[in-house]
Amino acid sequence: MFALWYLTFAVDEIRKRLAWLFSSNKPAAPALDNKPANPAPAKESAPAPAPAPAPAPKPAVVPAPKPEPPKPAPVVAKPTPVPVPATAPAAPKEEPAPKPKPEPVPAPVVAPPKPTPPPAKPSSPPKQADKMPIPLPKSLTEANTNGQNGNAANGGNVDERAFAGQQAEKVLPAAKEASNDFIKGETNAFIQSIKEAQQLGERKQDTMVDAAVLAKLEEGYAKLAASDSKSLLKKYLTKEVFDNLKNKVTPTFKSTLLDVIQSGLENHDSGVGIYAPDAEAYTVFADLFDPIIEDYHGGFKKTDKHPASTFGDVSTFGNVDPTNEYVISTRVRCGRSMQGYPFNPCLTEAQYKEMEGKVSSTLSGLEGELKGKFYPLTGMEKAVQQQLIDDHFLFKEGDRFLQAANACRFWPSGRGIYHNDAKTFLVWCNEEDHLRIISMQQGGDLGQIYKRLVTAVNEIEKRVPFSHDDRLGFLTFCPTNLGTTIRASVHIKVPKLASNKAKLEEVAAKYNLQVRGTRGEHTEAEGGVYDISNKRRMGLTEFEAVKEMYDGITELIKLEKSL
């Protein structure tokens, strides 16, 4: 019987606290700090008479303003057979309505008498109710409070009170969900305001181009449009594209359209005519870069994605000219940009020197066939300089195309050359790209040369992370070197085909090959020797790029023999 009474008391306490939870203007009920004392044992008596009917409900009382309840002194809890619901403090100057005298409640039947436990500790005084931190919807509050207080005041039975407690427990998840929705909504609104502010800042950045730069752009564009230039720059820099891009700058380094096209504006004989001053330029000036990339790299569209880096089976390739009749030398190189640094036009002298130090220390750790020495251009001895020139290893200060692109600043600071003892492996530091990694030797043994390059690239990348883009592949200063950055070439003599250079270029184009002069781009053939290489570097793997050169050179030699 005591357990039943205690359950009734506990359910009533839970109900009162739930009612307070959804009615923030009510004072808190006294805390249940201690377990209530057992009721005094009753003497054995005759069976209790049938219970009397429930008392009539209280008459309605007009509500009056309620003052702040005073904090009473601690009261020692006394055991009672039946808990009495707490009543609200009386309103000032208002006589409460008389309450009907309740019928006597029959004494509960209890077990044999037990020793009376010590008095309970004083309960905590009632505290002023706190406001709920987040208001709940009115419908939710009313749905879970209507009728519950009335049932308690009218002395509802145990089942009704238990049911009321269960209903109140269902409210808690709904209240928590409503609070989460409120917080989520406020968070989303805050994030949206930040995005709008960022977009506004980007729009403001679009109009930060200096007036002198704009004037130079307008003048240069007018001259290019009136020229007979065959460059890809002139082909794709329409008036509409020009007007759309001329006021834009890259977010980090503030590079302008002039930085991108200046070389092509000054050199109308350029084949391409544009460079990327920093990696962000490929995105900011995409309206110009994308069609040029698609044209040069054989249909690599702006919706295409460069495949993952794959060097394939390095033992696949053999010697393209086993008899050494046509191929004088073979070379495979790739360009790399060091992660965390812009391209040449945006580099400071301190950054040039810092990069040179990193490259020098990295290459000094190479072993085996790749072991060699680094030669900085700054302070180079005359004897060393002459030897590098004789070996055709020393690169000179950039040509007029690179100079116009502002790629030769602080020369020769931060520049240097590394080669192995056998002079079959080289690295150029800060010539056009941050790194040019080169494997070469006399004759046409492409397989051996390619294997050496792959080994070197993998070893260097363990120590120096490279800049890479998911769509464009490895990033470089010139858009023609994007993607694999691989250029596999031969110095070859094909006198019959070369008697008509236009015909030679036409045949080479069928195999995606590019014909250059002996010393590379923008040079002439010396002694009938041409530099022929793969042209495509994007939309295919490193292995596929080298294979295009291998297959194309094999076919050119067959054609030369047949003439």
C-alpha positions in Angstrom: 0.0 0.0 0.0 2.9 2.3 0.8 4.4 1.7 -2.6 1.1 2.6 -4.3 0.9 5.8 -2.2 4.5 6.7 -3.1 3.9 6.1 -6.8 0.8 8.4 -6.6 3.0 11.1 -4.9 5.8 10.8 -7.5 3.4 11.0 -10.5 1.8 14.1 -9.0 5.2 15.8 -8.6 6.2 14.9 -12.2 2.9 16.4 -13.5 3.4 19.7 -11.5 7.0 20.1 -13.0 5.8 19.4 -16.5 3.0 21.9 -16.0 5.6 24.5 -14.9 7.8 23.7 -17.9 5.1 24.9 -20.3 3.8 27.8 -18.1 6.7 30.1 -17.6 4.8 32.6 -15.4 4.1 30.2 -12.6 6.4 29.8 -9.5 8.4 26.6 -9.2 7.0 23.9 -7.0 9.0 22.9 -4.0 11.8 20.5 -5.0 11.6 16.9 -4.0 14.9 16.9 -2.2 14.4 13.9 0.0 12.4 10.7 0.1 9.2 11.3 2.1 8.9 9.7 5.5 6.7 6.6 5.9 3.2 7.4 7.1 2.4 6.6 10.7 1.1 3.0 11.0 -2.6 2.7 11.5 -4.2 0.4 14.0 -6.1 -2.7 12.7 -9.7 -1.9 12.2 -12.7 -3.2 10.6 -13.0 -3.1 6.8 -13.3 0.4 5.4 -16.7 1.5 4.3 -17.3 2.2 0.6 -15.7 5.4 -0.6 -17.8 8.5 -0.8 -18.5 10.3 -4.1 -15.8 12.7 -5.3 -16.2 16.3 -4.0 -17.8 18.9 -6.2 -15.4 21.1 -8.3 -14.4 24.5 -7.0 -16.4 27.5 -8.1 -14.7 29.7 -10.7 -12.7 32.6 -9.2 -12.0 35.8 -11.2 -8.1 35.8 -11.6 -6.3 38.7 -10.1 -2.8 40.0 -10.5 -0.4 37.8 -8.5 2.5 39.4 -6.5 5.9 37.8 -6.3 5.6 35.0 -3.8 7.6 35.5 -0.6 10.4 33.1 0.1 9.2 31.2 3.2 11.5 29.7 5.8 12.5 26.1 5.3 9.7 23.7 6.5 10.3 20.2 7.7 8.4 17.8 5.6 5.7 15.8 7.5 4.4 12.5 6.5 0.8 12.5 5.3 -1.3 9.6 4.1 -2.4 11.4 1.0 -0.4 14.2 -0.7 -2.2 17.6 -0.9 -1.7 19.6 -4.1 0.1 22.9 -3.8 -2.1 25.9 -4.0 -1.2 29.3 -5.5 -0.6 32.3 -3.2 -3.6 34.3 -2.4 -4.2 37.5 -4.4 -3.9 40.8 -2.5 -7.1 42.4 -1.3 -9.2 39.5 -2.6 -11.2 37.1 -0.4 -10.9 33.6 -1.7 -14.1 31.7 -2.4 -15.1 29.3 0.4 -14.0 25.7 -0.4 -16.4 22.8 0.3 -15.3 20.5 3.0 -14.0 17.3 1.5 -15.4 14.0 2.6 -13.1 12.0 4.9 -10.7 9.7 3.1 -10.6 6.2 4.4 -7.3 5.2 6.0 -5.1 3.0 3.9 -4.5 -0.6 4.9 -0.9 -1.0 5.7 1.5 -3.8 6.7 2.4 -4.4 10.4 3.9 -1.4 12.2 7.5 -0.6 11.5 9.9 1.7 13.4 9.3 5.3 12.5 12.2 6.7 10.4 14.0 9.9 11.4 12.5 13.1 10.3 13.2 14.2 6.7 15.6 17.0 6.0 14.1 20.4 5.4 13.1 20.9 1.8 14.5 23.7 -0.3 12.5 26.9 -0.3 10.5 27.6 -3.5 12.4 29.5 -6.1 11.3 32.1 -8.6 10.5 30.3 -11.9 12.9 30.9 -14.8 11.8 31.9 -18.2 12.1 29.2 -20.9 15.1 30.0 -23.2 13.1 29.3 -26.4 9.4 29.9 -26.7 7.3 27.0 -28.0 4.4 27.2 -30.4 1.2 28.1 -28.7 -0.6 25.1 -30.1 2.0 22.8 -28.6 1.8 24.5 -25.2 -2.0 24.5 -25.0 -2.3 20.9 -26.2 -0.1 19.6 -23.4 -1.3 21.8 -20.5 -5.1 22.0 -20.9 -7.0 20.0 -18.4 -4.1 18.6 -16.5 -4.0 21.1 -13.7 -7.7 20.8 -13.3 -7.5 17.0 -12.9 -4.9 17.4 -10.2 -6.9 20.0 -8.3 -10.0 18.0 -8.5 -8.2 15.0 -7.0 -8.1 12.7 -10.1 -7.4 9.1 -9.4 -4.0 7.3 -9.8 -4.7 6.1 -13.4 -5.6 9.6 -14.6 -2.5 11.0 -13.0 -0.3 8.3 -14.5 -1.9 8.9 -17.9 -1.2 12.7 -17.6 2.4 12.0 -16.8 2.8 9.8 -19.8 1.2 12.5 -22.0 3.6 15.1 -20.6 6.6 12.9 -21.3 5.6 12.8 -25.0 5.8 16.6 -25.1 9.6 16.7 -24.3 10.7 15.3 -27.7 8.4 17.7 -29.5 9.8 20.6 -27.5 13.3 19.6 -28.2 12.5 19.2 -31.9 11.0 22.7 -32.0 14.0 24.2 -30.3 16.4 22.5 -32.8 14.3 23.8 -35.7 14.5 27.3 -34.3 18.3 27.1 -33.8 18.8 25.5 -37.3 16.8 28.3 -38.9 18.8 31.0 -37.2 22.1 29.3 -38.1 21.1 29.0 -41.8 20.1 32.7 -41.9 23.5 33.7 -40.4 25.4 31.6 -42.9 23.4 33.0 -45.8 24.2 36.5 -44.7 27.9 35.7 -44.7 27.7 34.3 -48.2 25.9 37.4 -49.5 28.6 39.6 -47.9 31.4 37.5 -49.6 29.6 37.8 -52.9 29.3 41.5 -52.5 33.0 41.7 -51.8 33.8 39.7 -54.9 31.7 42.0 -57.0 33.5 45.0 -55.6 36.9 43.3 -56.4 35.9 43.0 -60.0 36.2 46.8 -60.4 39.6 47.3 -58.8 41.6 47.6 -62.1 43.8 50.7 -62.3 42.8 53.3 -64.9 46.3 53.1 -66.5 46.0 49.3 -66.8 42.6 49.7 -68.5 44.0 52.3 -70.9 46.9 50.0 -71.8 44.5 47.1 -72.3 42.2 49.1 -74.7 45.2 50.2 -76.7 46.8 46.8 -77.0 43.5 45.1 -77.9 42.9 47.6 -80.7 46.3 46.9 -82.2 45.9 43.1 -81.9 42.4 43.3 -83.6 43.9 45.3 -86.5 46.9 42.9 -86.9 47.2 39.8 -89.0 48.2 37.7 -86.0 47.5 34.0 -86.2 47.6 33.5 -82.4 45.0 31.7 -80.4 44.7 34.9 -78.3 43.4 36.9 -81.3 41.2 34.0 -82.3 39.3 33.8 -79.0 39.6 37.3 -77.5 36.4 38.7 -79.0 35.2 42.2 -78.1 32.5 40.6 -75.9 35.0 38.5 -74.0 37.4 41.4 -73.7 34.8 43.7 -72.2 33.7 41.0 -69.8 37.2 40.3 -68.4 39.0 43.7 -68.5 37.8 44.8 -65.1 38.5 41.5 -63.3 41.3 40.6 -61.0 42.4 37.4 -59.2 41.4 37.3 -55.5 44.8 36.7 -53.9 47.5 38.3 -56.2 45.2 40.9 -58.0 46.4 39.7 -61.4 44.6 41.5 -64.3 43.7 40.6 -67.8 46.8 42.6 -68.9 49.0 40.2 -66.9 47.4 37.3 -68.8 47.6 38.7 -72.4 50.5 41.2 -72.3 52.9 38.8 -74.1 50.5 38.2 -76.9 49.7 42.0 -77.2 53.4 42.8 -77.6 54.3 39.7 -79.8 51.7 39.3 -82.6 53.7 36.4 -83.9 52.9 34.3 -80.8 51.4 30.9 -81.4 49.3 31.1 -78.2 49.9 34.5 -76.6 48.7 34.0 -73.0 50.1 33.0 -69.7 48.6 32.4 -66.2 50.3 34.8 -63.7 48.8 32.7 -60.8 46.7 29.6 -60.5 43.5 31.5 -59.8 43.8 33.1 -63.3 42.6 29.8 -64.9 39.2 30.3 -63.1 38.8 34.1 -63.1 39.7 34.4 -66.8 38.1 31.1 -67.8 36.2 32.7 -70.7 39.5 33.1 -72.5 41.5 30.2 -71.2 38.9 27.5 -71.7 38.5 27.8 -75.5 42.3 28.2 -76.0 42.9 25.0 -73.9 40.2 23.2 -75.9 41.8 24.2 -79.2 45.4 23.5 -78.3 44.8 20.2 -76.5 42.7 18.6 -79.1 39.1 19.1 -77.8 39.6 19.2 -74.0 36.3 21.0 -73.2 35.5 23.1 -70.1 33.3 20.3 -68.9 36.0 17.7 -69.2 38.2 16.5 -66.3 41.8 15.5 -66.7 42.4 11.8 -65.7 44.5 10.8 -62.7 48.3 10.7 -63.1 49.5 7.4 -64.5 52.9 6.6 -65.9 52.0 3.1 -66.9 54.4 0.3 -67.6 57.8 2.0 -68.1 59.2 -1.1 -69.9 56.6 -0.9 -72.7 58.7 1.4 -74.9 61.7 0.4 -76.9 64.1 2.2 -79.3 62.3 4.2 -82.0 65.4 4.1 -84.2 67.6 1.0 -83.5 69.9 1.7 -86.5 70.6 5.3 -85.4 69.9 6.5 -89.0 67.4 9.3 -88.2 67.1 10.1 -84.4 70.0 12.1 -83.0 68.8 12.3 -79.4 65.7 11.7 -77.4 64.3 13.7 -74.4 61.3 13.5 -72.1 60.5 16.3 -69.7 57.7 17.5 -67.5 57.0 20.8 -65.7 56.0 21.1 -62.1 54.9 24.0 -59.9 55.7 24.0 -56.2 52.6 24.0 -54.0 52.1 27.2 -52.0 53.9 29.6 -54.5 52.4 31.7 -57.4 53.9 31.7 -60.9 56.8 33.8 -62.0 55.1 37.2 -62.5 53.9 37.2 -58.9 57.0 35.8 -57.1 59.1 38.1 -54.9 62.8 37.9 -54.8 62.7 36.3 -51.3 60.4 33.6 -52.6 62.7 32.9 -55.6 65.6 32.4 -53.2 63.5 30.3 -50.8 62.4 28.0 -53.6 66.0 27.6 -54.9 67.0 26.5 -51.4 64.3 23.9 -51.2 65.1 22.5 -54.7 68.8 22.4 -54.1 68.4 20.5 -50.8 65.9 18.1 -52.3 68.0 17.2 -55.3 71.2 16.8 -53.2 69.5 13.8 -51.6 69.1 11.9 -54.8 71.1 8.7 -55.1 72.2 6.2 -57.8 71.9 7.2 -61.4 70.2 10.5 -60.4 73.1 11.6 -58.1 74.6 14.9 -59.2 75.2 18.6 -58.3 73.2 21.8 -58.2 74.6 25.0 -59.9 73.0 28.3 -58.9 73.1 30.9 -61.6 73.9 33.6 -59.1 77.7 33.8 -58.7 78.4 31.1 -61.2 82.1 30.7 -62.1 83.0 31.4 -65.7 84.5 28.0 -66.3 81.3 26.3 -65.0 79.2 28.6 -67.1 81.1 27.8 -70.3 80.9 24.1 -69.7 77.1 24.2 -69.2 76.8 26.2 -72.4 78.9 23.6 -74.3 76.7 20.8 -73.0 73.6 22.8 -74.1 72.4 22.7 -70.5 72.5 26.3 -69.5 69.3 28.2 -70.1 69.5 31.9 -70.8 67.4 34.7 -69.4 63.9 34.3 -70.8 63.2 35.1 -74.5 61.1 38.1 -75.5 57.8 36.2 -75.0 58.6 35.4 -71.4 60.0 38.8 -70.7 56.8 40.4 -72.0 54.9 38.1 -69.7 56.9 39.5 -66.8 58.4 36.1 -66.1 62.1 37.2 -65.7 62.0 39.4 -62.6 65.0 39.5 -60.3 67.2 37.5 -62.7 69.3 35.5 -61.9 68.1 35.3 -58.3 66.6 31.9 -57.4 67.6 30.3 -60.7 69.8 27.2 -61.0 70.6 24.0 -62.9 71.1 20.4 -61.6 72.5 17.5 -63.5 73.6 14.0 -62.7 77.2 12.8 -63.2 76.3 11.1 -66.5 74.6 14.3 -67.8 71.5 12.3 -68.7 69.2 13.9 -66.0 68.7 17.6 -65.5 66.4 19.9 -63.4 65.9 23.6 -64.3 64.9 25.7 -61.3 62.7 28.8 -62.0 63.3 29.1 -65.8 59.7 29.2 -67.1 58.1 26.9 -64.6 59.2 26.4 -61.0 60.8 23.0 -62.1 61.6 21.5 -65.4 62.5 17.8 -64.9 64.4 16.4 -67.9 65.7 13.0 -68.9 67.7 12.7 -72.1 70.4 10.9 -74.0 71.8 10.3 -77.4 70.0 7.9 -79.7 66.4 6.7 -79.7 66.1 4.5 -76.6 62.8 6.0 -75.4 62.2 3.2 -72.9 65.4 3.9 -70.9 64.9 7.6 -70.9 61.2 7.4 -69.8 62.0 5.1 -67.0 64.7 7.5 -65.6 62.2 10.4 -65.7 59.5 8.5 -63.9 61.9 7.5 -61.1 63.1 11.1 -60.7 59.6 12.6 -60.6 58.5 10.1 -57.9 61.6 10.8 -55.8 61.2 14.6 -56.0 57.5 14.5 -55.2 58.2 12.7 -52.0 60.1 15.8 -50.8 58.4 18.7 -52.7 54.6 18.7 -53.1 53.4 19.9 -56.5 50.4 22.1 -57.4 47.5 20.1 -58.9 44.0 20.8 -60.0 41.2 18.1 -60.2 40.1 19.4 -63.6 43.2 20.7 -65.2 45.8 18.3 -63.8 49.3 19.7 -62.9 49.3 23.5 -63.0 51.9 25.4 -65.1 52.6 29.0 -66.1 51.7 28.3 -69.8 48.4 26.7 -70.6 50.0 24.5 -73.3 51.8 22.5 -70.5 48.8 21.8 -68.3 47.6 18.3 -67.5 50.4 15.7 -67.8 52.9 18.5 -68.5 54.7 15.7 -70.4 56.7 16.6 -73.6 58.5 13.7 -75.2 60.6 14.7 -78.2 63.4 13.7 -80.6 65.9 15.6 -82.6 65.5 14.0 -85.9 66.8 14.3 -89.5 64.2 13.5 -92.2 65.5 15.4 -95.2 63.0 14.1 -97.7 60.0 15.1 -95.5 61.7 18.3 -94.4 62.2 19.5 -98.0 58.6 20.8 -97.7 58.1 22.0 -94.1 54.4 22.6 -94.6 54.1 19.0 -95.7 56.1 17.8 -92.7 53.8 19.7 -90.3 50.7 18.3 -92.1 51.9 14.7 -91.7 53.0 15.3 -88.1 49.6 16.7 -87.2 47.9 13.4 -88.2 49.7 11.8 -85.3 49.2 14.7 -82.8 52.8 15.7 -83.2 54.3 19.2 -83.2 57.3 20.4 -85.3 59.7 22.9 -83.9 63.2 24.3 -84.7 66.4 22.6 -83.4 66.4 24.7 -80.2 62.7 24.5 -79.5 59.8 26.9 -79.9 60.4 30.1 -81.9 63.6 28.8 -83.5 64.7 27.5 -86.9 66.0 24.1 -87.9 69.8 23.9 -87.9 71.4 21.5 -90.4 68.0 20.0 -91.2 67.4 18.8 -87.6 63.9 19.3 -86.3 62.5 18.9 -82.8 59.3 16.8 -83.0 57.2 16.0 -80.0 53.7 15.1 -78.8 51.4 18.0 -78.8 48.5 16.9 -76.5 49.1 17.0 -72.8 45.5 17.2 -71.4 42.7 14.6 -71.4 45.1 11.7 -71.4 47.6 10.0 -69.0 51.4 10.5 -69.0 51.8 7.0 -70.5 49.3 7.8 -73.4 51.1 11.1 -74.1 54.5 9.4 -74.5 52.9 6.7 -76.6 51.5 9.2 -79.1 55.1 10.5 -79.7 56.4 6.9 -79.9 53.8 5.8 -82.5 54.1 9.1 -84.5 57.9 9.1 -84.8 57.8 5.4 -85.8 55.4 6.3 -88.6 57.4 9.3 -89.8 60.5 7.2 -90.1 58.6 4.6 -92.1 57.3 7.4 -94.4 60.8 8.9 -94.8 62.2 5.5 -95.8 59.4 5.0 -98.4 60.2 8.3 -100.2 
